[in-house]
Amino acid sequence: MTPRVHVTGPVPARVAAELERDFALVDEARGADGILSLLSTTVDGAYLDAAGPQLRIVANYGVGVDNVDLDAAAARSIVIANTPDVLTRTTAELAVSIMLALLRRVAEGDRMLRRREAWRFSLEFMLGESLDGKTLLVVGPGRIGRETARLAEAFGARPVYAGRRDPLDELLGEADVVSLHCPLTPETHHLIDAAALARMKPTAILVNTARGPVVDEAALADALRAGTIAGAALDVFEREPAVTEELLTMENVVLTPHLGSATRRTREAMGLLAVGALRAVLLEGRRPENAVV
Ligand code: GLV
């Protein structure tokens, strides 16, 4: 019998075509043998139980798996797969993009022109900061963190790293740019809170392309208002898709709507990797290379 797969949201046409080749696509999780889940779907024990005991794999369309209860999946012997590697360069590129956009006031300048304000070239006008010579603290030195550091080095940044066992508090005080690349776990929830922000230099900026809840967004708004730090570039939000209202009003804040892996090529590659995991489990009876549980 053709395995039944449920997809929790729209996927690129190329990925849908691959799914249709090998699987019967079903509208509900209930009764599915495999699920292709988007990050916006919460896959917890109740969700897995509602799908039913025939469910064998959930392939998550993303590298972060914080939307999935891994323990609940393991307890039910359900394989969980993610989409690493294919989005590393793309996500690092977005991190450096919003970092530079904030430092060089790209978005702020764009907003000013769209307001049709009078302006003229002048030597003291809208001066920014170069990444050249800056100390870049990479919080979470995994694949994306290291690639971000490598790209930023081309602009003259000097990377330092904070992993799980490094003294984050000390490193925060040395950095000009703090860029977050850790997964969201109970340990990293609100890792950047009021106390962490207070340790940063008043001239430093925060960049988040990881997960919103790694930052206490209310504390961040407070810190930006008080001048505790100089700015923030955010691609992810604590209560996504909502953005803390005050951040929307601040010129020293660059905001993008969770675009880290958002290129057609990368999104297709992620989808094909997820389809490969579904095939491995449902057609070939083997554990996929990209299994996390
Ligand atoms: C995107 O946020 C991902 O985790 O792939």
Residues whose N, C-alpha, C, O or C-beta is under 5 A from the ligand:
A	BS01	GLV	Y61 G62 V63 G64 A210
